[in-house]
Amino acid sequence: MPKLTYCFTCDADQPHRPLSRAEEDWLKERLGRASVREFLMCEAELDSETKKQCRNLRTGMNKKPFARSMRVPLLD
Ligand SMILES: [Zn+2]
């Protein structure tokens, strides 16, 4: 069982994981930053049929690092 941390979008404690390389690259581009290693992505499943995940971003320390919530898009 992964450690649960609070997701602002889900308004509940949910499993999170670090970003993949492709997701890190996407976020670096989006934020114009060299490092985004502190970010975690919510893996809560929103729909059991489509397996769609929340994918909202937080950091280890900050449950709401952006003024508006930011979700990681599905990347190939
Ligand atoms: Zn979530």
N, CA, C, O and the ligand as a Tripos MOL2 file, in Angstrom:
@<TRIPOS>MOLECULE
protein
  305   303    77     0     0
PROTEIN
NO_CHARGES

@<TRIPOS>ATOM
      1 N           0.8600   -1.2040    0.0000 N.3       1 MET1
      2 CA          0.0000    0.0000    0.0000 C.3       1 MET1
      3 C           0.8890    1.2440    0.0000 C.2       1 MET1
      4 O           1.6590    1.4560    0.9370 O.2       1 MET1
      5 N           0.7850    2.0700   -1.0530 N.am      2 PRO2
      6 CA          1.5930    3.2970   -1.0680 C.3       2 PRO2
      7 C           1.1230    4.2700   -0.0070 C.2       2 PRO2
      8 O          -0.0280    4.2340    0.4290 O.2       2 PRO2
      9 N           2.0330    5.1410    0.4020 N.am      3 LYS3
     10 CA          1.7020    6.1490    1.3940 C.3       3 LYS3
     11 C           0.7330    7.1480    0.7550 C.2       3 LYS3
     12 O           0.9450    7.6140   -0.3650 O.2       3 LYS3
     13 N          -0.3280    7.4640    1.4890 N.am      4 LEU4
     14 CA         -1.3200    8.3890    0.9590 C.3       4 LEU4
     15 C          -0.9950    9.8110    1.3770 C.2       4 LEU4
     16 O          -0.6160   10.0660    2.5200 O.2       4 LEU4
     17 N          -1.1470   10.7250    0.4430 N.am      5 THR5
     18 CA         -0.9960   12.1450    0.7540 C.3       5 THR5
     19 C          -2.1990   12.8820    0.1920 C.2       5 THR5
     20 O          -2.8780   12.4110   -0.7210 O.2       5 THR5
     21 N          -2.4370   14.0380    0.7590 N.am      6 TYR6
     22 CA         -3.6390   14.7840    0.4180 C.3       6 TYR6
     23 C          -3.6040   15.3080   -1.0180 C.2       6 TYR6
     24 O          -2.6010   15.8650   -1.4640 O.2       6 TYR6
     25 N          -4.6980   15.1220   -1.7210 N.am      7 CYS7
     26 CA         -4.8650   15.7110   -3.0610 C.3       7 CYS7
     27 C          -5.9390   16.7790   -2.9780 C.2       7 CYS7
     28 O          -7.0670   16.5270   -2.5570 O.2       7 CYS7
     29 N          -5.5550   17.9860   -3.3930 N.am      8 PHE8
     30 CA         -6.4710   19.1290   -3.2910 C.3       8 PHE8
     31 C          -7.6800   18.9560   -4.2070 C.2       8 PHE8
     32 O          -8.7950   19.3390   -3.8530 O.2       8 PHE8
     33 N          -7.4560   18.3850   -5.3730 N.am      9 THR9
     34 CA         -8.5420   18.2120   -6.3360 C.3       9 THR9
     35 C          -9.5200   17.1270   -5.9030 C.2       9 THR9
     36 O         -10.7350   17.2810   -6.0320 O.2       9 THR9
     37 N          -8.9730   16.0260   -5.3860 N.am     10 CYS10
     38 CA         -9.8350   14.9430   -4.8920 C.3      10 CYS10
     39 C         -10.4430   15.2920   -3.5360 C.2      10 CYS10
     40 O         -11.4660   14.7330   -3.1430 O.2      10 CYS10
     41 N          -9.8010   16.2240   -2.8260 N.am     11 ASP11
     42 CA        -10.1690   16.5490   -1.4570 C.3      11 ASP11
     43 C         -10.1470   15.2980   -0.5820 C.2      11 ASP11
     44 O         -11.0630   15.0590    0.2060 O.2      11 ASP11
     45 N          -9.0840   14.5020   -0.7340 N.am     12 ALA12
     46 CA         -8.9250   13.2690    0.0390 C.3      12 ALA12
     47 C          -7.4660   12.8290   -0.0190 C.2      12 ALA12
     48 O          -6.7070   13.2790   -0.8780 O.2      12 ALA12
     49 N          -7.0820   11.9480    0.9010 N.am     13 ASP13
     50 CA         -5.7420   11.3710    0.8660 C.3      13 ASP13
     51 C          -5.7030   10.2980   -0.2200 C.2      13 ASP13
     52 O          -6.5390    9.3940   -0.2390 O.2      13 ASP13
     53 N          -4.7340   10.4030   -1.1160 N.am     14 GLN14
     54 CA         -4.6540    9.5190   -2.2750 C.3      14 GLN14
     55 C          -3.2230    9.0840   -2.5170 C.2      14 GLN14
     56 O          -2.2860    9.7350   -2.0550 O.2      14 GLN14
     57 N          -3.0450    7.9750   -3.2470 N.am     15 PRO15
     58 CA         -1.6800    7.5810   -3.6370 C.3      15 PRO15
     59 C          -1.1150    8.5630   -4.6620 C.2      15 PRO15
     60 O          -1.8270    9.0220   -5.5540 O.2      15 PRO15
     61 N           0.1640    8.8740   -4.5220 N.am     16 HIS16
     62 CA          0.8610    9.7480   -5.4710 C.3      16 HIS16
     63 C           2.1420    9.0470   -5.9160 C.2      16 HIS16
     64 O           2.6640    8.1890   -5.2040 O.2      16 HIS16
     65 N           2.6320    9.4040   -7.0640 N.am     17 ARG17
     66 CA          3.9210    8.8850   -7.5120 C.3      17 ARG17
     67 C           4.7430   10.0120   -8.1210 C.2      17 ARG17
     68 O           4.1920   11.0150   -8.5750 O.2      17 ARG17
     69 N           6.0820    9.8450   -8.1310 N.am     18 PRO18
     70 CA          6.9270   10.8260   -8.8130 C.3      18 PRO18
     71 C           6.6340   10.7980  -10.3080 C.2      18 PRO18
     72 O           6.0640    9.8310  -10.8130 O.2      18 PRO18
     73 N           7.0140   11.8330  -11.0000 N.am     19 LEU19
     74 CA          6.7520   11.9090  -12.4380 C.3      19 LEU19
     75 C           7.7110   11.0210  -13.2230 C.2      19 LEU19
     76 O           8.8530   10.7970  -12.8220 O.2      19 LEU19
     77 N           7.2160   10.5270  -14.3450 N.am     20 SER20
     78 CA          8.0840    9.8170  -15.2870 C.3      20 SER20
     79 C           8.9880   10.8390  -15.9710 C.2      20 SER20
     80 O           8.7900   12.0470  -15.8340 O.2      20 SER20
     81 N           9.9570   10.3560  -16.6900 N.am     21 ARG21
     82 CA         10.8630   11.2460  -17.4140 C.3      21 ARG21
     83 C          10.0950   12.1410  -18.3900 C.2      21 ARG21
     84 O          10.3430   13.3450  -18.4590 O.2      21 ARG21
     85 N           9.1660   11.5510  -19.1380 N.am     22 ALA22
     86 CA          8.3960   12.3180  -20.1280 C.3      22 ALA22
     87 C           7.5220   13.3650  -19.4430 C.2      22 ALA22
     88 O           7.3740   14.4840  -19.9340 O.2      22 ALA22
     89 N           6.9500   12.9890  -18.3110 N.am     23 GLU23
     90 CA          6.1040   13.9280  -17.5660 C.3      23 GLU23
     91 C           6.9350   15.0650  -16.9730 C.2      23 GLU23
     92 O           6.5050   16.2180  -16.9560 O.2      23 GLU23
     93 N           8.1350   14.7250  -16.4840 N.am     24 GLU24
     94 CA          9.0470   15.7630  -15.9810 C.3      24 GLU24
     95 C           9.3980   16.7450  -17.0850 C.2      24 GLU24
     96 O           9.4090   17.9570  -16.8660 O.2      24 GLU24
     97 N           9.6820   16.2250  -18.2630 N.am     25 ASP25
     98 CA         10.0380   17.0850  -19.3900 C.3      25 ASP25
     99 C           8.8780   18.0140  -19.7490 C.2      25 ASP25
    100 O           9.0740   19.1960  -20.0330 O.2      25 ASP25
    101 N           7.6740   17.4580  -19.7320 N.am     26 TRP26
    102 CA          6.4890   18.2650  -20.0220 C.3      26 TRP26
    103 C           6.3520   19.4030  -19.0070 C.2      26 TRP26
    104 O           6.0970   20.5490  -19.3780 O.2      26 TRP26
    105 N           6.5250   19.0760  -17.7310 N.am     27 LEU27
    106 CA          6.3370   20.0730  -16.6750 C.3      27 LEU27
    107 C           7.4470   21.1300  -16.6750 C.2      27 LEU27
    108 O           7.1860   22.3060  -16.4220 O.2      27 LEU27
    109 N           8.6690   20.7130  -16.9560 N.am     28 LYS28
    110 CA          9.7830   21.6680  -17.0720 C.3      28 LYS28
    111 C           9.4690   22.7060  -18.1410 C.2      28 LYS28
    112 O           9.6600   23.9060  -17.9460 O.2      28 LYS28
    113 N           8.9880   22.2150  -19.2640 N.am     29 GLU29
    114 CA          8.6190   23.0890  -20.3860 C.3      29 GLU29
    115 C           7.4900   24.0280  -19.9590 C.2      29 GLU29
    116 O           7.5320   25.2330  -20.2080 O.2      29 GLU29
    117 N           6.5070   23.4600  -19.3270 N.am     30 ARG30
    118 CA          5.3200   24.2110  -18.9100 C.3      30 ARG30
    119 C           5.6700   25.3080  -17.9090 C.2      30 ARG30
    120 O           5.1440   26.4180  -17.9870 O.2      30 ARG30
    121 N           6.5640   24.9900  -16.9630 N.am     31 LEU31
    122 CA          6.9070   25.9390  -15.9020 C.3      31 LEU31
    123 C           8.1540   26.7550  -16.2190 C.2      31 LEU31
    124 O           8.4500   27.7300  -15.5280 O.2      31 LEU31
    125 N           8.8790   26.3670  -17.2470 N.am     32 GLY32
    126 CA         10.1280   27.0490  -17.5580 C.3      32 GLY32
    127 C          11.1540   26.8640  -16.4590 C.2      32 GLY32
    128 O          11.8790   27.7960  -16.1120 O.2      32 GLY32
    129 N          11.2130   25.6600  -15.9130 N.am     33 ARG33
    130 CA         12.1400   25.3680  -14.8170 C.3      33 ARG33
    131 C          13.1000   24.2540  -15.2100 C.2      33 ARG33
    132 O          12.7960   23.4120  -16.0550 O.2      33 ARG33
    133 N          14.2690   24.2740  -14.5720 N.am     34 ALA34
    134 CA         15.2890   23.2640  -14.8750 C.3      34 ALA34
    135 C          15.0220   21.9590  -14.1280 C.2      34 ALA34
    136 O          15.3680   20.8810  -14.6110 O.2      34 ALA34
    137 N          14.4040   22.0600  -12.9470 N.am     35 SER35
    138 CA         14.1470   20.8530  -12.1520 C.3      35 SER35
    139 C          12.7340   20.8650  -11.5960 C.2      35 SER35
    140 O          12.2470   21.8890  -11.1170 O.2      35 SER35
    141 N          12.0920   19.7250  -11.6670 N.am     36 VAL36
    142 CA         10.7240   19.6030  -11.1370 C.3      36 VAL36
    143 C          10.6180   18.3480  -10.2740 C.2      36 VAL36
    144 O           9.5610   17.7280  -10.1620 O.2      36 VAL36
    145 N          11.7530   17.9990   -9.6680 N.am     37 ARG37
    146 CA         11.8360   16.7120   -8.9760 C.3      37 ARG37
    147 C          10.9480   16.6180   -7.7460 C.2      37 ARG37
    148 O          10.6470   15.5200   -7.2780 O.2      37 ARG37
    149 N          10.5200   17.7770   -7.2130 N.am     38 GLU38
    150 CA          9.7180   17.7450   -5.9810 C.3      38 GLU38
    151 C           8.2450   17.4220   -6.2400 C.2      38 GLU38
    152 O           7.4720   17.2440   -5.2990 O.2      38 GLU38
    153 N           7.8580   17.3460   -7.5180 N.am     39 PHE39
    154 CA          6.4380   17.1620   -7.8140 C.3      39 PHE39
    155 C           6.0030   15.6970   -7.7740 C.2      39 PHE39
    156 O           6.7450   14.7870   -8.1420 O.2      39 PHE39
    157 N           4.7720   15.5150   -7.3120 N.am     40 LEU40
    158 CA          4.1380   14.2000   -7.2530 C.3      40 LEU40
    159 C           2.7890   14.2980   -7.9450 C.2      40 LEU40
    160 O           2.1430   15.3460   -7.9550 O.2      40 LEU40
    161 N           2.3840   13.1760   -8.5210 N.am     41 MET41
    162 CA          1.1300   13.1600   -9.2680 C.3      41 MET41
    163 C           0.1200   12.2280   -8.6040 C.2      41 MET41
    164 O           0.4540   11.1070   -8.2220 O.2      41 MET41
    165 N          -1.1070   12.7010   -8.4720 N.am     42 CYS42
    166 CA         -2.1620   11.8970   -7.8510 C.3      42 CYS42
    167 C          -2.5740   10.7470   -8.7830 C.2      42 CYS42
    168 O          -2.8810   10.9510   -9.9570 O.2      42 CYS42
    169 N          -2.5700    9.5530   -8.2260 N.am     43 GLU43
    170 CA         -2.9280    8.3700   -9.0160 C.3      43 GLU43
    171 C          -4.3380    7.8670   -8.7350 C.2      43 GLU43
    172 O          -4.6920    6.7550   -9.1250 O.2      43 GLU43
    173 N          -5.1260    8.6660   -8.0750 N.am     44 ALA44
    174 CA         -6.4920    8.2360   -7.7740 C.3      44 ALA44
    175 C          -7.2440    7.9290   -9.0610 C.2      44 ALA44
    176 O          -7.1780    8.6850  -10.0310 O.2      44 ALA44
    177 N          -7.9530    6.8180   -9.0550 N.am     45 GLU45
    178 CA         -8.7170    6.4330  -10.2360 C.3      45 GLU45
    179 C         -10.0930    7.0750  -10.1570 C.2      45 GLU45
    180 O         -10.8430    6.8360   -9.2110 O.2      45 GLU45
    181 N         -10.4250    7.8930  -11.1570 N.am     46 LEU46
    182 CA        -11.6900    8.6280  -11.1280 C.3      46 LEU46
    183 C         -12.8220    7.8230  -11.7560 C.2      46 LEU46
    184 O         -13.9980    8.0460  -11.4680 O.2      46 LEU46
    185 N         -12.4450    6.8820  -12.6200 N.am     47 ASP47
    186 CA        -13.4440    6.1150  -13.3510 C.3      47 ASP47
    187 C         -12.9420    4.6800  -13.4850 C.2      47 ASP47
    188 O         -11.9280    4.4290  -14.1370 O.2      47 ASP47
    189 N         -13.6490    3.7500  -12.8710 N.am     48 SER48
    190 CA        -13.1670    2.3690  -12.8480 C.3      48 SER48
    191 C         -13.2420    1.7210  -14.2310 C.2      48 SER48
    192 O         -12.5420    0.7440  -14.4950 O.2      48 SER48
    193 N         -14.0780    2.2520  -15.1030 N.am     49 GLU49
    194 CA        -14.2040    1.6710  -16.4440 C.3      49 GLU49
    195 C         -13.0750    2.1350  -17.3660 C.2      49 GLU49
    196 O         -12.4210    1.3210  -18.0160 O.2      49 GLU49
    197 N         -12.8550    3.4450  -17.4140 N.am     50 THR50
    198 CA        -11.8310    3.9850  -18.3110 C.3      50 THR50
    199 C         -10.4570    4.0120  -17.6440 C.2      50 THR50
    200 O          -9.4530    4.2370  -18.3200 O.2      50 THR50
    201 N         -10.3930    3.7880  -16.3270 N.am     51 LYS51
    202 CA         -9.1410    3.8610  -15.5610 C.3      51 LYS51
    203 C          -8.5540    5.2730  -15.5670 C.2      51 LYS51
    204 O          -7.3740    5.4550  -15.2670 O.2      51 LYS51
    205 N          -9.3640    6.2630  -15.9030 N.am     52 LYS52
    206 CA         -8.8960    7.6460  -15.9020 C.3      52 LYS52
    207 C          -8.4340    8.0380  -14.5030 C.2      52 LYS52
    208 O          -9.1330    7.8180  -13.5150 O.2      52 LYS52
    209 N          -7.2430    8.6230  -14.4440 N.am     53 GLN53
    210 CA         -6.6910    9.0340  -13.1530 C.3      53 GLN53
    211 C          -6.7970   10.5410  -12.9530 C.2      53 GLN53
    212 O          -6.9230   11.3020  -13.9120 O.2      53 GLN53
    213 N          -6.7450   10.9520  -11.7080 N.am     54 CYS54
    214 CA         -6.8090   12.3700  -11.3480 C.3      54 CYS54
    215 C          -5.6420   13.1570  -11.9590 C.2      54 CYS54
    216 O          -5.8500   14.1730  -12.6240 O.2      54 CYS54
    217 N          -4.3940   12.6690  -11.7210 N.am     55 ARG55
    218 CA         -3.1690   13.2480  -12.2960 C.3      55 ARG55
    219 C          -2.9210   14.6950  -11.8660 C.2      55 ARG55
    220 O          -2.1880   15.4210  -12.5380 O.2      55 ARG55
    221 N          -3.5150   15.1130  -10.7710 N.am     56 ASN56
    222 CA         -3.2560   16.4500  -10.2450 C.3      56 ASN56
    223 C          -1.8620   16.4920   -9.6160 C.2      56 ASN56
    224 O          -1.3890   15.4970   -9.0670 O.2      56 ASN56
    225 N          -1.2140   17.6500   -9.7040 N.am     57 LEU57
    226 CA          0.1380   17.7960   -9.1800 C.3      57 LEU57
    227 C           0.1670   18.4490   -7.8080 C.2      57 LEU57
    228 O          -0.5930   19.3730   -7.5180 O.2      57 LEU57
    229 N           1.0730   17.9400   -6.9660 N.am     58 ARG58
    230 CA          1.4080   18.5950   -5.7070 C.3      58 ARG58
    231 C           2.8960   18.3790   -5.5030 C.2      58 ARG58
    232 O           3.5340   17.6670   -6.2780 O.2      58 ARG58
    233 N           3.4530   18.9890   -4.4670 N.am     59 THR59
    234 CA          4.8260   18.6540   -4.1070 C.3      59 THR59
    235 C           4.7830   17.9350   -2.7710 C.2      59 THR59
    236 O           3.7370   17.8760   -2.1250 O.2      59 THR59
    237 N           5.9020   17.3970   -2.3620 N.am     60 GLY60
    238 CA          5.9490   16.7140   -1.0830 C.3      60 GLY60
    239 C           5.5140   17.6130    0.0640 C.2      60 GLY60
    240 O           4.8850   17.1610    1.0210 O.2      60 GLY60
    241 N           5.8630   18.9030   -0.0470 N.am     61 MET61
    242 CA          5.6000   19.8400    1.0370 C.3      61 MET61
    243 C           4.3110   20.6370    0.8630 C.2      61 MET61
    244 O           3.6880   21.0400    1.8450 O.2      61 MET61
    245 N           3.9230   20.8570   -0.3650 N.am     62 ASN62
    246 CA          2.8380   21.7950   -0.6550 C.3      62 ASN62
    247 C           1.6970   21.1000   -1.3890 C.2      62 ASN62
    248 O           1.8640   20.5950   -2.4990 O.2      62 ASN62
    249 N           0.5340   21.0860   -0.7410 N.am     63 LYS63
    250 CA         -0.6060   20.3870   -1.3450 C.3      63 LYS63
    251 C          -1.2090   21.1810   -2.5010 C.2      63 LYS63
    252 O          -1.9370   20.6240   -3.3220 O.2      63 LYS63
    253 N          -0.9060   22.4860   -2.5700 N.am     64 LYS64
    254 CA         -1.4710   23.3050   -3.6480 C.3      64 LYS64
    255 C          -0.4140   24.2840   -4.1500 C.2      64 LYS64
    256 O          -0.4440   25.4670   -3.8110 O.2      64 LYS64
    257 N           0.5270   23.7820   -4.9640 N.am     65 PRO65
    258 CA          1.6520   24.6260   -5.3960 C.3      65 PRO65
    259 C           1.2810   25.6480   -6.4650 C.2      65 PRO65
    260 O           2.0540   26.5680   -6.7300 O.2      65 PRO65
    261 N           0.1160   25.5010   -7.0780 N.am     66 PHE66
    262 CA         -0.2980   26.4300   -8.1430 C.3      66 PHE66
    263 C          -1.6060   27.1000   -7.7450 C.2      66 PHE66
    264 O          -2.4070   26.5260   -7.0090 O.2      66 PHE66
    265 N          -1.8170   28.3160   -8.2360 N.am     67 ALA67
    266 CA         -3.0620   29.0270   -7.9570 C.3      67 ALA67
    267 C          -4.2490   28.2300   -8.5040 C.2      67 ALA67
    268 O          -5.2910   28.1150   -7.8600 O.2      67 ALA67
    269 N          -4.0620   27.6850   -9.7040 N.am     68 ARG68
    270 CA         -5.0760   26.8070  -10.2760 C.3      68 ARG68
    271 C          -4.4660   25.4160  -10.3880 C.2      68 ARG68
    272 O          -3.2970   25.2660  -10.7420 O.2      68 ARG68
    273 N          -5.2680   24.4030  -10.0810 N.am     69 SER69
    274 CA         -4.7210   23.0510  -10.0820 C.3      69 SER69
    275 C          -4.2340   22.6840  -11.4800 C.2      69 SER69
    276 O          -4.8000   23.1100  -12.4860 O.2      69 SER69
    277 N          -3.1850   21.8930  -11.5150 N.am     70 MET70
    278 CA         -2.5840   21.4980  -12.7840 C.3      70 MET70
    279 C          -2.5180   19.9820  -12.8640 C.2      70 MET70
    280 O          -1.9760   19.3200  -11.9780 O.2      70 MET70
    281 N          -3.0760   19.4470  -13.9330 N.am     71 ARG71
    282 CA         -3.0610   18.0040  -14.1310 C.3      71 ARG71
    283 C          -2.0720   17.6440  -15.2250 C.2      71 ARG71
    284 O          -1.9160   18.3680  -16.2090 O.2      71 ARG71
    285 N          -1.4150   16.5260  -15.0390 N.am     72 VAL72
    286 CA         -0.4660   16.0610  -16.0530 C.3      72 VAL72
    287 C          -1.2380   15.3750  -17.1700 C.2      72 VAL72
    288 O          -2.0160   14.4610  -16.8980 O.2      72 VAL72
    289 N          -1.0470   15.7890  -18.4200 N.am     73 PRO73
    290 CA         -1.7400   15.1100  -19.5230 C.3      73 PRO73
    291 C          -1.1530   13.7200  -19.7470 C.2      73 PRO73
    292 O          -0.0290   13.4390  -19.3330 O.2      73 PRO73
    293 N          -1.9080   12.8710  -20.3920 N.am     74 LEU74
    294 CA         -1.3830   11.5520  -20.7730 C.3      74 LEU74
    295 C          -0.3960   11.7450  -21.9100 C.2      74 LEU74
    296 O          -0.7270   12.3330  -22.9400 O.2      74 LEU74
    297 N           0.8090   11.2510  -21.7190 N.am     75 LEU75
    298 CA          1.8700   11.4210  -22.7080 C.3      75 LEU75
    299 C           2.2530   10.0610  -23.2730 C.2      75 LEU75
    300 O           2.1700    9.0470  -22.5800 O.2      75 LEU75
    301 N           2.6640   10.0430  -24.5040 N.am     76 ASP76
    302 CA          3.0940    8.7850  -25.1240 C.3      76 ASP76
    303 C           4.5290    8.4680  -24.7220 C.2      76 ASP76
    304 O           5.0770    7.4480  -25.1420 O.2      76 ASP76
    305 ZN         -6.3730   13.5610   -6.9280 Zn       77 ZN77
@<TRIPOS>BOND
     1     1     2 1
     2     2     3 1
     3     3     4 2
     4     3     5 am
     5     5     6 1
     6     6     7 1
     7     7     8 2
     8     7     9 am
     9     9    10 1
    10    10    11 1
    11    11    12 2
    12    11    13 am
    13    13    14 1
    14    14    15 1
    15    15    16 2
    16    15    17 am
    17    17    18 1
    18    18    19 1
    19    19    20 2
    20    19    21 am
    21    21    22 1
    22    22    23 1
    23    23    24 2
    24    23    25 am
    25    25    26 1
    26    26    27 1
    27    27    28 2
    28    27    29 am
    29    29    30 1
    30    30    31 1
    31    31    32 2
    32    31    33 am
    33    33    34 1
    34    34    35 1
    35    35    36 2
    36    35    37 am
    37    37    38 1
    38    38    39 1
    39    39    40 2
    40    39    41 am
    41    41    42 1
    42    42    43 1
    43    43    44 2
    44    43    45 am
    45    45    46 1
    46    46    47 1
    47    47    48 2
    48    47    49 am
    49    49    50 1
    50    50    51 1
    51    51    52 2
    52    51    53 am
    53    53    54 1
    54    54    55 1
    55    55    56 2
    56    55    57 am
    57    57    58 1
    58    58    59 1
    59    59    60 2
    60    59    61 am
    61    61    62 1
    62    62    63 1
    63    63    64 2
    64    63    65 am
    65    65    66 1
    66    66    67 1
    67    67    68 2
    68    67    69 am
    69    69    70 1
    70    70    71 1
    71    71    72 2
    72    71    73 am
    73    73    74 1
    74    74    75 1
    75    75    76 2
    76    75    77 am
    77    77    78 1
    78    78    79 1
    79    79    80 2
    80    79    81 am
    81    81    82 1
    82    82    83 1
    83    83    84 2
    84    83    85 am
    85    85    86 1
    86    86    87 1
    87    87    88 2
    88    87    89 am
    89    89    90 1
    90    90    91 1
    91    91    92 2
    92    91    93 am
    93    93    94 1
    94    94    95 1
    95    95    96 2
    96    95    97 am
    97    97    98 1
    98    98    99 1
    99    99   100 2
   100    99   101 am
   101   101   102 1
   102   102   103 1
   103   103   104 2
   104   103   105 am
   105   105   106 1
   106   106   107 1
   107   107   108 2
   108   107   109 am
   109   109   110 1
   110   110   111 1
   111   111   112 2
   112   111   113 am
   113   113   114 1
   114   114   115 1
   115   115   116 2
   116   115   117 am
   117   117   118 1
   118   118   119 1
   119   119   120 2
   120   119   121 am
   121   121   122 1
   122   122   123 1
   123   123   124 2
   124   123   125 am
   125   125   126 1
   126   126   127 1
   127   127   128 2
   128   127   129 am
   129   129   130 1
   130   130   131 1
   131   131   132 2
   132   131   133 am
   133   133   134 1
   134   134   135 1
   135   135   136 2
   136   135   137 am
   137   137   138 1
   138   138   139 1
   139   139   140 2
   140   139   141 am
   141   141   142 1
   142   142   143 1
   143   143   144 2
   144   143   145 am
   145   145   146 1
   146   146   147 1
   147   147   148 2
   148   147   149 am
   149   149   150 1
   150   150   151 1
   151   151   152 2
   152   151   153 am
   153   153   154 1
   154   154   155 1
   155   155   156 2
   156   155   157 am
   157   157   158 1
   158   158   159 1
   159   159   160 2
   160   159   161 am
   161   161   162 1
   162   162   163 1
   163   163   164 2
   164   163   165 am
   165   165   166 1
   166   166   167 1
   167   167   168 2
   168   167   169 am
   169   169   170 1
   170   170   171 1
   171   171   172 2
   172   171   173 am
   173   173   174 1
   174   174   175 1
   175   175   176 2
   176   175   177 am
   177   177   178 1
   178   178   179 1
   179   179   180 2
   180   179   181 am
   181   181   182 1
   182   182   183 1
   183   183   184 2
   184   183   185 am
   185   185   186 1
   186   186   187 1
   187   187   188 2
   188   187   189 am
   189   189   190 1
   190   190   191 1
   191   191   192 2
   192   191   193 am
   193   193   194 1
   194   194   195 1
   195   195   196 2
   196   195   197 am
   197   197   198 1
   198   198   199 1
   199   199   200 2
   200   199   201 am
   201   201   202 1
   202   202   203 1
   203   203   204 2
   204   203   205 am
   205   205   206 1
   206   206   207 1
   207   207   208 2
   208   207   209 am
   209   209   210 1
   210   210   211 1
   211   211   212 2
   212   211   213 am
   213   213   214 1
   214   214   215 1
   215   215   216 2
   216   215   217 am
   217   217   218 1
   218   218   219 1
   219   219   220 2
   220   219   221 am
   221   221   222 1
   222   222   223 1
   223   223   224 2
   224   223   225 am
   225   225   226 1
   226   226   227 1
   227   227   228 2
   228   227   229 am
   229   229   230 1
   230   230   231 1
   231   231   232 2
   232   231   233 am
   233   233   234 1
   234   234   235 1
   235   235   236 2
   236   235   237 am
   237   237   238 1
   238   238   239 1
   239   239   240 2
   240   239   241 am
   241   241   242 1
   242   242   243 1
   243   243   244 2
   244   243   245 am
   245   245   246 1
   246   246   247 1
   247   247   248 2
   248   247   249 am
   249   249   250 1
   250   250   251 1
   251   251   252 2
   252   251   253 am
   253   253   254 1
   254   254   255 1
   255   255   256 2
   256   255   257 am
   257   257   258 1
   258   258   259 1
   259   259   260 2
   260   259   261 am
   261   261   262 1
   262   262   263 1
   263   263   264 2
   264   263   265 am
   265   265   266 1
   266   266   267 1
   267   267   268 2
   268   267   269 am
   269   269   270 1
   270   270   271 1
   271   271   272 2
   272   271   273 am
   273   273   274 1
   274   274   275 1
   275   275   276 2
   276   275   277 am
   277   277   278 1
   278   278   279 1
   279   279   280 2
   280   279   281 am
   281   281   282 1
   282   282   283 1
   283   283   284 2
   284   283   285 am
   285   285   286 1
   286   286   287 1
   287   287   288 2
   288   287   289 am
   289   289   290 1
   290   290   291 1
   291   291   292 2
   292   291   293 am
   293   293   294 1
   294   294   295 1
   295   295   296 2
   296   295   297 am
   297   297   298 1
   298   298   299 1
   299   299   300 2
   300   299   301 am
   301   301   302 1
   302   302   303 1
   303   303   304 2
@<TRIPOS>SUBSTRUCTURE
     1 MET1         2 RESIDUE 1 A MET
     2 PRO2         6 RESIDUE 1 A PRO
     3 LYS3        10 RESIDUE 1 A LYS
     4 LEU4        14 RESIDUE 1 A LEU
     5 THR5        18 RESIDUE 1 A THR
     6 TYR6        22 RESIDUE 1 A TYR
     7 CYS7        26 RESIDUE 1 A CYS
     8 PHE8        30 RESIDUE 1 A PHE
     9 THR9        34 RESIDUE 1 A THR
    10 CYS10       38 RESIDUE 1 A CYS
    11 ASP11       42 RESIDUE 1 A ASP
    12 ALA12       46 RESIDUE 1 A ALA
    13 ASP13       50 RESIDUE 1 A ASP
    14 GLN14       54 RESIDUE 1 A GLN
    15 PRO15       58 RESIDUE 1 A PRO
    16 HIS16       62 RESIDUE 1 A HIS
    17 ARG17       66 RESIDUE 1 A ARG
    18 PRO18       70 RESIDUE 1 A PRO
    19 LEU19       74 RESIDUE 1 A LEU
    20 SER20       78 RESIDUE 1 A SER
    21 ARG21       82 RESIDUE 1 A ARG
    22 ALA22       86 RESIDUE 1 A ALA
    23 GLU23       90 RESIDUE 1 A GLU
    24 GLU24       94 RESIDUE 1 A GLU
    25 ASP25       98 RESIDUE 1 A ASP
    26 TRP26      102 RESIDUE 1 A TRP
    27 LEU27      106 RESIDUE 1 A LEU
    28 LYS28      110 RESIDUE 1 A LYS
    29 GLU29      114 RESIDUE 1 A GLU
    30 ARG30      118 RESIDUE 1 A ARG
    31 LEU31      122 RESIDUE 1 A LEU
    32 GLY32      126 RESIDUE 1 A GLY
    33 ARG33      130 RESIDUE 1 A ARG
    34 ALA34      134 RESIDUE 1 A ALA
    35 SER35      138 RESIDUE 1 A SER
    36 VAL36      142 RESIDUE 1 A VAL
    37 ARG37      146 RESIDUE 1 A ARG
    38 GLU38      150 RESIDUE 1 A GLU
    39 PHE39      154 RESIDUE 1 A PHE
    40 LEU40      158 RESIDUE 1 A LEU
    41 MET41      162 RESIDUE 1 A MET
    42 CYS42      166 RESIDUE 1 A CYS
    43 GLU43      170 RESIDUE 1 A GLU
    44 ALA44      174 RESIDUE 1 A ALA
    45 GLU45      178 RESIDUE 1 A GLU
    46 LEU46      182 RESIDUE 1 A LEU
    47 ASP47      186 RESIDUE 1 A ASP
    48 SER48      190 RESIDUE 1 A SER
    49 GLU49      194 RESIDUE 1 A GLU
    50 THR50      198 RESIDUE 1 A THR
    51 LYS51      202 RESIDUE 1 A LYS
    52 LYS52      206 RESIDUE 1 A LYS
    53 GLN53      210 RESIDUE 1 A GLN
    54 CYS54      214 RESIDUE 1 A CYS
    55 ARG55      218 RESIDUE 1 A ARG
    56 ASN56      222 RESIDUE 1 A ASN
    57 LEU57      226 RESIDUE 1 A LEU
    58 ARG58      230 RESIDUE 1 A ARG
    59 THR59      234 RESIDUE 1 A THR
    60 GLY60      238 RESIDUE 1 A GLY
    61 MET61      242 RESIDUE 1 A MET
    62 ASN62      246 RESIDUE 1 A ASN
    63 LYS63      250 RESIDUE 1 A LYS
    64 LYS64      254 RESIDUE 1 A LYS
    65 PRO65      258 RESIDUE 1 A PRO
    66 PHE66      262 RESIDUE 1 A PHE
    67 ALA67      266 RESIDUE 1 A ALA
    68 ARG68      270 RESIDUE 1 A ARG
    69 SER69      274 RESIDUE 1 A SER
    70 MET70      278 RESIDUE 1 A MET
    71 ARG71      282 RESIDUE 1 A ARG
    72 VAL72      286 RESIDUE 1 A VAL
    73 PRO73      290 RESIDUE 1 A PRO
    74 LEU74      294 RESIDUE 1 A LEU
    75 LEU75      298 RESIDUE 1 A LEU
    76 ASP76      302 RESIDUE 1 A ASP
    77 ZN77       305 GROUP 0 **** ****
